[in-house]
Amino acid sequence: MEQIEDNLYEELKKLIGDDLIVITQAVQLNLLGQVFRPIFTGTVSDVQHGHLTLSPIIIKMVNAPFYNFPFPISIPFEQIVSYSTEVPVDEVFPLA
């Protein structure tokens, strides 16, 4: 498992400054009273062993698909299900 995390660290470290879409494990999350799917887009601002940080970040919510979250968000590697640099951060897709 440690080797997988080291490989992910090295791969994500190369993406600092790039836009990224990240999907996490939870079926849905709750933040500030809003329930949303675990889909985040943003610029990779930092990568440390164990987590990556996106800033600025957009949380894809059904009622606000381009909600600009006011703070950076760090996502633990073990919560990341999928990520890609191939999906534009301004892409509109169904969330329901």
Backbone as CSV, one residue per row, in Angstrom:
resi,resn,N_x,N_y,N_z,CA_x,CA_y,CA_z,C_x,C_y,C_z
1,MET,0.825,-1.204,0.000,0.000,0.000,0.000,0.866,1.263,0.000
2,GLU,1.983,1.200,0.729,2.867,2.367,0.794,3.458,2.684,-0.578
3,GLN,3.782,1.646,-1.349,4.323,1.850,-2.698,3.291,2.535,-3.594
4,ILE,2.017,2.143,-3.460,0.945,2.759,-4.250,0.828,4.234,-3.885
5,GLU,0.873,4.543,-2.583,0.790,5.934,-2.149,1.992,6.735,-2.643
6,ASP,3.185,6.146,-2.620,4.374,6.837,-3.131,4.246,7.114,-4.627
7,ASN,3.722,6.145,-5.369,3.518,6.347,-6.813,2.503,7.452,-7.067
8,LEU,1.401,7.455,-6.294,0.385,8.494,-6.436,0.978,9.854,-6.091
9,TYR,1.769,9.921,-5.032,2.433,11.166,-4.643,3.279,11.700,-5.795
10,GLU,4.102,10.845,-6.370,4.980,11.264,-7.471,4.171,11.722,-8.684
11,GLU,3.103,11.002,-8.989,2.261,11.341,-10.144,1.547,12.676,-9.932
12,LEU,0.975,12.872,-8.747,0.246,14.113,-8.462,1.186,15.306,-8.314
13,LYS,2.382,15.079,-7.810,3.369,16.156,-7.650,3.667,16.821,-9.002
14,LYS,3.649,16.031,-10.074,3.901,16.555,-11.421,2.761,17.448,-11.912
15,LEU,1.598,17.374,-11.242,0.417,18.121,-11.682,0.236,19.453,-10.962
16,ILE,1.175,19.839,-10.105,1.046,21.128,-9.412,0.926,22.233,-10.454
17,GLY,-0.109,23.061,-10.279,-0.385,24.146,-11.213,-1.375,23.765,-12.302
18,ASP,-1.685,22.479,-12.432,-2.640,22.015,-13.449,-4.040,21.924,-12.855
19,ASP,-5.049,22.031,-13.738,-6.434,21.834,-13.328,-6.725,20.350,-13.265
20,LEU,-7.537,19.973,-12.279,-7.788,18.568,-12.016,-9.235,18.398,-11.564
21,ILE,-9.866,17.310,-11.962,-11.150,16.919,-11.394,-10.872,15.722,-10.499
22,VAL,-11.453,15.740,-9.297,-11.238,14.673,-8.322,-12.593,14.174,-7.838
23,ILE,-12.748,12.862,-7.818,-13.952,12.238,-7.266,-13.499,11.431,-6.055
24,THR,-14.197,11.641,-4.935,-13.830,10.940,-3.712,-14.815,9.810,-3.410
25,GLN,-14.501,9.002,-2.393,-15.247,7.790,-2.075,-16.693,7.996,-1.658
26,ALA,-16.999,9.001,-0.930,-18.349,9.169,-0.382,-19.395,9.260,-1.492
27,VAL,-20.571,8.697,-1.214,-21.680,8.804,-2.161,-22.148,10.252,-2.229
28,GLN,-22.210,10.900,-1.071,-22.517,12.318,-1.001,-21.871,12.911,0.244
29,LEU,-21.670,14.202,0.208,-21.043,14.917,1.319,-21.963,16.038,1.770
30,ASN,-21.708,16.565,2.948,-22.479,17.679,3.470,-21.489,18.746,3.914
31,LEU,-21.658,19.941,3.379,-20.764,21.045,3.721,-21.591,22.311,3.814
32,LEU,-21.519,22.968,4.949,-22.269,24.199,5.172,-23.762,24.003,4.919
33,GLY,-24.273,22.828,5.292,-25.698,22.553,5.138,-26.125,22.136,3.743
34,GLN,-25.199,22.052,2.817,-25.500,21.640,1.447,-25.028,20.213,1.227
35,VAL,-25.916,19.367,0.696,-25.543,18.009,0.346,-25.118,18.018,-1.117
36,PHE,-23.992,17.359,-1.415,-23.493,17.380,-2.792,-22.733,16.107,-3.093
37,ARG,-22.551,15.838,-4.370,-21.761,14.697,-4.816,-20.284,15.017,-4.573
38,PRO,-19.454,14.009,-4.361,-18.043,14.253,-4.038,-17.188,14.520,-5.280
39,ILE,-17.558,15.563,-6.003,-16.841,15.924,-7.236,-16.273,17.328,-7.051
40,PHE,-14.954,17.424,-7.187,-14.264,18.695,-6.993,-13.408,18.986,-8.222
41,THR,-13.354,20.239,-8.623,-12.419,20.640,-9.664,-11.621,21.822,-9.134
42,GLY,-10.398,21.904,-9.576,-9.574,23.012,-9.135,-8.142,22.853,-9.591
43,THR,-7.328,23.761,-9.143,-5.909,23.751,-9.481,-5.138,23.080,-8.358
44,VAL,-4.281,22.155,-8.724,-3.445,21.483,-7.721,-2.442,22.510,-7.205
45,SER,-2.586,22.874,-5.932,-1.693,23.890,-5.367,-0.597,23.284,-4.501
46,ASP,-0.829,22.067,-3.988,0.180,21.441,-3.143,-0.058,19.939,-3.121
47,VAL,1.008,19.186,-2.995,0.933,17.740,-2.831,1.932,17.364,-1.750
48,GLN,1.433,16.698,-0.719,2.266,16.189,0.362,2.037,14.687,0.438
49,HIS,2.915,13.982,1.139,2.680,12.551,1.321,1.361,12.389,2.065
50,GLY,0.391,11.758,1.416,-0.883,11.487,2.060,-2.045,12.344,1.603
51,HIS,-1.781,13.509,0.989,-2.910,14.343,0.534,-2.492,15.317,-0.568
52,LEU,-3.522,15.779,-1.304,-3.292,16.843,-2.267,-4.206,17.999,-1.916
53,THR,-3.816,19.197,-2.275,-4.601,20.390,-1.991,-4.976,21.061,-3.300
54,LEU,-6.268,21.401,-3.415,-6.771,22.134,-4.573,-7.111,23.553,-4.150
55,SER,-6.681,24.527,-4.940,-6.990,25.928,-4.682,-6.667,26.747,-5.919
56,PRO,-7.566,27.526,-6.438,-8.968,27.630,-6.057,-9.704,26.346,-6.405
57,ILE,-10.857,26.163,-5.772,-11.606,24.926,-5.954,-13.068,25.217,-6.247
58,ILE,-13.626,24.408,-7.112,-15.058,24.474,-7.424,-15.669,23.159,-6.959
59,ILE,-16.731,23.267,-6.161,-17.472,22.091,-5.731,-18.672,21.971,-6.654
60,LYS,-18.826,20.810,-7.266,-19.924,20.581,-8.211,-21.186,20.199,-7.440
61,MET,-22.079,21.176,-7.209,-23.356,20.943,-6.541,-24.477,21.019,-7.568
62,VAL,-25.563,20.277,-7.333,-26.686,20.260,-8.267,-27.253,21.664,-8.441
63,ASN,-27.470,22.369,-7.337,-28.084,23.698,-7.418,-27.061,24.820,-7.638
64,ALA,-25.784,24.498,-7.612,-24.731,25.485,-7.854,-23.525,24.762,-8.436
65,PRO,-23.580,24.392,-9.738,-22.531,23.547,-10.327,-21.145,24.193,-10.405
66,PHE,-21.059,25.490,-10.140,-19.763,26.163,-10.192,-19.507,26.933,-8.901
67,TYR,-19.827,26.299,-7.756,-19.645,26.950,-6.471,-18.157,27.065,-6.150
68,ASN,-17.679,28.296,-6.115,-16.273,28.551,-5.771,-16.125,28.533,-4.255
69,PHE,-15.496,27.489,-3.746,-15.291,27.373,-2.315,-14.215,28.371,-1.900
70,PRO,-14.435,29.115,-0.805,-13.521,30.209,-0.463,-12.177,29.796,0.132
71,PHE,-11.990,28.510,0.420,-10.743,28.058,1.041,-10.177,26.878,0.261
72,PRO,-8.870,26.665,0.330,-8.297,25.452,-0.273,-8.853,24.209,0.428
73,ILE,-8.928,23.120,-0.290,-9.364,21.850,0.287,-8.268,20.819,0.075
74,SER,-7.911,20.130,1.161,-6.947,19.031,1.086,-7.720,17.720,1.107
75,ILE,-7.377,16.832,0.187,-8.069,15.561,0.047,-7.064,14.441,0.307
76,PRO,-7.364,13.590,1.306,-6.462,12.459,1.583,-6.420,11.494,0.396
77,PHE,-5.250,10.970,0.101,-5.100,10.031,-1.015,-6.076,8.866,-0.911
78,GLU,-6.285,8.350,0.314,-7.126,7.165,0.453,-8.595,7.438,0.141
79,GLN,-8.985,8.716,0.059,-10.362,9.058,-0.280,-10.560,9.279,-1.783
80,ILE,-9.476,9.364,-2.537,-9.572,9.620,-3.978,-9.923,8.329,-4.713
81,VAL,-11.036,8.370,-5.443,-11.463,7.235,-6.259,-10.945,7.401,-7.679
82,SER,-11.016,8.636,-8.175,-10.615,8.913,-9.553,-10.201,10.370,-9.678
83,TYR,-9.325,10.636,-10.634,-8.955,12.013,-10.947,-8.530,12.075,-12.405
84,SER,-8.621,13.286,-12.971,-8.262,13.442,-14.375,-7.923,14.900,-14.671
85,THR,-7.005,15.067,-15.587,-6.707,16.406,-16.111,-7.412,16.598,-17.451
86,GLU,-8.109,15.562,-17.924,-8.739,15.580,-19.247,-10.112,16.244,-19.268
87,VAL,-10.744,16.440,-18.109,-12.077,17.042,-18.052,-11.914,18.522,-17.722
88,PRO,-12.395,19.429,-18.585,-12.283,20.858,-18.292,-13.038,21.214,-17.005
89,VAL,-12.454,22.085,-16.185,-13.083,22.443,-14.928,-14.421,23.151,-15.120
90,ASP,-14.639,23.737,-16.296,-15.915,24.413,-16.541,-16.921,23.511,-17.264
91,GLU,-16.628,22.224,-17.344,-17.520,21.257,-17.969,-18.810,21.130,-17.158
92,VAL,-19.944,21.146,-17.851,-21.237,20.950,-17.207,-21.649,19.510,-17.467
93,PHE,-21.973,18.763,-16.401,-22.443,17.406,-16.566,-23.490,17.117,-15.487
94,PRO,-24.397,16.157,-15.754,-25.491,15.890,-14.804,-24.969,15.324,-13.490
95,LEU,-25.514,15.818,-12.377,-25.089,15.378,-11.064,-26.186,14.634,-10.310
96,ALA,-27.381,14.654,-10.819,-28.517,14.030,-10.108,-28.548,12.546,-10.326
